[in-house]
Each structure stands twice: as C-alpha cells, then as structure tokens.
C-alpha cells in the first residue's frame, strides 16, 4: 500500500483536475495562478498523474469521474486505506457541471466526500458551477475564487513585508519557446539567426518593467504529457446526408484504423483538428512572426519553473522521428486561435500593450462587475481570439510566449454511430461511423462562424489520415441487459449513439437466437432474442433530416425495432420528441413500468433533456394513475438504478 504523499515545502499546493472537454483545465490554471500570486509553490496536474490532493476542479457525466481522474479515484477507493490516510492534506474542490444531467456535479461531490472520509481537512467550502447558467461557469467561479483568495491569505498569512503579487505584474510561465540551435543550420561564421529567447527580455522590460531572470538552460523531463489512446484513422467516406439546398450540412463519416479497437455504444471518438492555413497565415502576419515561423523550436524553463517538479513537462514534445516543433506547426496543430477567449486571456494580453486606452479596456473585461459586457463582446457574437487580437492591434505578443498565452487546441468529441457488425470492415480493420453537423452560421454581428473541427472534417477527402482518441462514454451499456426493452430518445445528431446501440442489439439478437437454436431450447415463446427496441427521433423536416431512414426500415425486419419520429416544421403546430413520447404513452409505460426497461436520452443539452424527463413523468401519471410525487419518485428510482441515462452536449 502506498504511503500518503504530503507536499512538505512551505506554502506549497497542488492544483489537480479531472476533465473530459478541457473546461476544468482552464479553471485549474486560473486557480494555480491565484496561488502563485499568494507566493505558493504550485503543481498543476491531472488527477491521474498525482497522489496528494489540494484543489480539484472536476467535470461532468453520469456521476462518473472524467477519464483522466479514474485511476486516481480507484486508488482512493482501496478498502485498506486508513481513515487518516490524508490527515495532513488541506483541500477544497470546485465542480464544473451541467444541471441538464440528472446527477449534477455528482463526480465532484463523490470526490469531496471521499477526501473527507480519508481524513483530509476542508480549509474552504467547496464550490459548484453550472454550464446552464445564463452567465456560464464564471457566474459561480468568480465569487468563489475571489473569496478563496481571501481565505488563503487569512489561513496562510504572508511574512511581514511581503505582499501578494498584484494583478498588473505579469507572472512568468513555467516554459517558454526558444530556437533549437542544435537543429538550426548556421547562417554564416557560426552565427545563428537572431530571435532567441534572450532577445525578448528587453522587449518585455519596456512593457512591464524588469522581469524575473529567465534560465535558458534546458532540462530533460522524465516524461511527456501522455496520449496513450491516440491513434491514426483514415477517412473512408465523407458523405453529406442533408440536401445541398438544406440550411444545415450534416455528414456521415466512416473512418478505419489498422489498430484493433473495441468500443461500445455511447463511446466517444475525439478528433484532433487543425486550424486552417488561412487563419494561421493571418495570425503570423498580424504579429510579424513569419521570419520565425519555420525555425525549429524547443521549450526552455523559465525562472518560475521548479526543476524538482516531476509533474511539469513541456506542453508539447515531438516524438522520436517526428519533425521538430515550429511556430507554424504549433499554430496549425496545437494552439486554438479561433477559441472564444476567456476572461483570463484579456488579463494576460493586457501586459503586452503600451497603449493605455486599449490596456484599460482589456482590463475592464477581467472585472467581475463587467461580466455581462464580456459576454456581449465574446460569447454572444462568438468572437474569436484572432479577431480580438486584430481589434486590439497594439497588443504585441512575443512569439516565445505563444504557448503561454494561447489556449490548447483540444480535440472535439463525437459519439460513435456504429456498433455490432459495423465495428469492423470486411478486411478486419476497426471501423467508426460518425454523424457530424457542420457548424457554419452568421452571428448577431453578421459575421460568418465555422466550427474549427467540423470545418476541418468537411474538407477532408477519402484516404486522408488524421489523429483520434477513443474515450469511454457515460451510458455504460451492457450485454447482460440485452433482453430488457429499451427506449431511446435521440433528436438530431443525438441519433449517433442510438444507431450504435441499435446495431449492437441487432448483433446480440442474432447471437441470442443462434444460441437458443444451437442448444435446442428455442420455442415459440423463447425465440425472442433482444427485448423490444424503440427509437424516438426528431428533426425539422422529414425530407431533409430523417437520417438513415431506409436503414431503419431494413432493421425493423431483422430485429424487434420500432421507430417513431417528430419533425417540428412539417406541420403548423410544432411537434417534438417529448410530444410523441406522450402520444405513445401506453407503450412507454408498459416497457418501463411493467417490463422494467431502460431509457437513453442523447442530443443537445438544454431544454430537450428536461422536456423528455417531464414527458416521462406525465406518462407515468396518466397511464399509471399516479399523482405527481409518485411519478417523480419513479423516475428518480430509474435514475438511481441506472435505468435512465443521458448523454448530452
């Protein structure tokens, strides 16, 4: 049994996170900066890479911890751990959740409770944020983090004469970029092209005053940020499902991989996109970085880097045999220049301008009092980092700081739409189907917006290879439940995991029938295979949005499948999936109440999941002659038993 690890250095803290989408990473970075300004030595790490606990923003799903926190959680659940295992740990937690999920912030609450059980001391009350809030996650994070700052300074006072680092002082990042002279050919007489890290010191001094000394001697990290589930996939098919005249472009993508990958309905394929070459060229030109765009680069630690910190590795490290890092490669593959900037981004770039007017305006966006203005400037019109930097044109970010200022270009998650016999192609290679809505629209300021990943995918031709990551989904579908009836509600692209499950159940159906016949146990009563499978699908128009229509007709003849549709714009009165659910109330009640069936809800978060849940309560009231509290209790019981699950985005 491992001993508890306690950070023994004075004023030291670990900021740990579990994240599926990257939101928790950004808030963890903010928490880490808050602690550094209070003169703490800090470690920033995913939960799975660390043992002690100090602060842990977490993410959402069906009450499960995110993928990069599950090993950590498993270790905490060991039965032999004594009740004082974390007796020397002071901690707090902040959960990022979505109230459209039945188990809102459940993962953060479970973690918090377990830390207390193991003797950890909660030095500050935990916080929770809700993505469904009108002002987003910041509505809860800002007041919580500000109060946390005061509590830290009260509980861990600074020595006399030492003050917290003020917000107008630029914190040094752990890593900065520098030219890799070992891979750079000399220009003449053994001299290298200028632009190395030391050349930026004077520039920063003129803007922010004398910075801390920056060490340019490289260190060799013990490891790199792992991507153990990342593999190559090849585009086999990229076909538009909606008519070219339709307002929305929805694609069916089929990908293959030589890696043998097993997955289940509800699992997620994360695609790692590239920024467009046009955007990258525009960005390089704006900052005048073209002269350095293709020079080989390396990461060097700044003075703020703790060389004994085994958890802090360079953000991106080329693997053996790969081309060296360059600014262009970073901007194409790793840095998100089309992201909507967060509040902390404005705080950082304000340090890189001498224009007082623009500096004051940038800092206004960081003030919690002006959160509504920040929303109107960024989120509402979907204004990107590139556009913000073009509008605040006096901001001049040194290229050495690119990775420290710009957010990481994170992969985008897509529920896999294939299952059963579709999981492998005729050659035995792994196969993945995706149902992808291409994001392209005009904002309130009449500017065209395109999703980084869907724009990338839309332009890929068959034969193109790209990087993907497989992640476990939150539906936890088991073959042991094959004989139970299933009700699936999947409007729009929420159909993807439902299609995966239908094909999986078709395969189970054939296997069960084959087993019964082979054992000689089949009879008119037992030759049933899987339980009844009912799909409720919704879209706008049948002619444009009825994805895989012919496929459903074929499958209805080979398994116990029924498909009910709701097309909201095909009649005067709008009809949605929750309306059809209530219209088929007798069937729904029989499958869920009498036969103890399962419910899966997938698709857009927001009103749809809540409306579907309310429709089920109505069905139980009407068909089961229940009052409101009893019907609500029945749905809650289904949720607790794992018979009601949702996966929304």
C-alpha positions, 0 to 999 in steps of 0.5 A: 500500500502506498504511503500518503504523499504530503507536499512538505515545502512551505506554502506549497499546493497542488492544483489537480483536475479531472476533465473530459472537454478541457473546461476544468483545465482552464479553471485549474490554471486560473486557480494555480495562478491565484496561488502563485500570486499568494507566493505558493509553490504550485503543481498543476496536474491531472488527477491521474498523474498525482497522489496528494490532493489540494484543489480539484476542479472536476467535470461532468457525466453520469456521476462518473469521474472524467477519464483522466481522474479514474485511476486516481479515484480507484486508488482512493477507493482501496478498502485498506486505506486508513481513515487518516490516510490524508490527515495532513492534506488541506483541500477544497474542490470546485465542480464544473457541471451541467444541471441538464444531467440528472446527477449534477456535479455528482463526480465532484461531490463523490470526490469531496466526500471521499477526501473527507472520509480519508481524513483530509481537512476542508480549509474552504467550502467547496464550490459548484458551477453550472454550464446552464447558467445564463452567465456560464461557469464564471457566474459561480467561479468568480465569487468563489475564487475571489473569496478563496483568495481571501481565505488563503491569505487569512489561513496562510498569512504572508511574512511581514513585508511581503505582499501578494503579487498584484494583478498588473505584474505579469507572472512568468510561465513555467516554459517558454519557446526558444530556437533549437540551435542544435537543429538550426543550420548556421547562417554564416561564421557560426552565427545563428539567426537572431530571435532567441529567447534572450532577445525578448527580455528587453522587449518585455522590460519596456512593457512591464518593467524588469522581469524575473531572470529567465534560465535558458538552460534546458532540462530533460523531463522524465516524461511527456504529457501522455496520449496513450489512446491516440491513434491514426484513422483514415477517412473512408467516406465523407458523405453529406446526408442533408440536401445541398439546398438544406440550411444545415450540412450534416455528414456521415463519416466512416473512418478505419484504423489498422489498430484493433479497437473495441468500443461500445455504444455511447463511446466517444471518438475525439478528433484532433483538428487543425486550424486552417492555413488561412487563419494561421497565415493571418495570425503570423502576419498580424504579429510579424512572426513569419521570419520565425515561423519555420525555425525549429523550436524547443521549450526552455524553463523559465525562472518560475519553473521548479526543476524538482517538479516531476509533474511539469513537462513541456506542453508539447514534445515531438516524438522520436522521428517526428519533425521538430516543433515550429511556430507554424506547426504549433499554430496549425496543430496545437494552439486554438486561435479561433477559441472564444477567449476567456476572461483570463486571456484579456488579463494576460494580453493586457501586459503586452500593450503600451497603449493605455486606452486599449490596456484599460479596456482589456482590463475592464473585461477581467472585472467581475462587475463587467461580466455581462459586457464580456459576454456581449463582446465574446460569447454572444457574437462568438468572437474569436481570439484572432479577431480580438487580437486584430481589434486590439492591434497594439497588443504585441505578443512575443512569439516565445510566449505563444504557448503561454498565452494561447489556449490548447487546441483540444480535440472535439468529441463525437459519439460513435454511430456504429456498433455490432457488425459495423465495428469492423470492415470486411478486411478486419480493420476497426471501423467508426461511423460518425454523424457530424453537423457542420457548424457554419452560421452568421452571428448577431454581428453578421459575421460568418462562424465555422466550427474549427473541427467540423470545418476541418472534417468537411474538407477532408477527402477519402484516404486522408489520415488524421489523429483520434482518441477513443474515450469511454462514454457515460451510458455504460451499456451492457450485454447482460441487459440485452433482453430488457426493452429499451427506449431511446430518445435521440433528436438530431445528431443525438441519433449517433449513439442510438444507431450504435446501440441499435446495431449492437442489439441487432448483433446480440439478437442474432447471437441470442437466437443462434444460441437458443437454436444451437442448444435446442431450447428455442420455442415459440415463446423463447425465440425472442432474442433482444427485448423490444427496441424503440427509437424516438427521433426528431428533426425539422423536416422529414425530407431533409433530416430523417437520417438513415431512414431506409436503414431503419426500415431494413432493421425493423425486419431483422430485429424487434425495432420500432421507430417513431419520429417528430419533425417540428416544421412539417406541420403548423403546430410544432411537434417534438420528441417529448410530444410523441413520447406522450402520444405513445404513452401506453407503450412507454409505460408498459416497457418501463413500468411493467417490463422494467426497461431502460431509457437513453436520452442523447442530443443537445443539452438544454431544454430537450433533456428536461422536456423528455424527463417531464414527458416521462413523468406525465406518462407515468401519471396518466397511464399509471394513475399516479399523482405527481410525487409518485411519478417523480419518485419513479423516475428518480428510482430509474435514475438511481438504478441506472435505468435512465441515462443521458448523454448530452452536449 
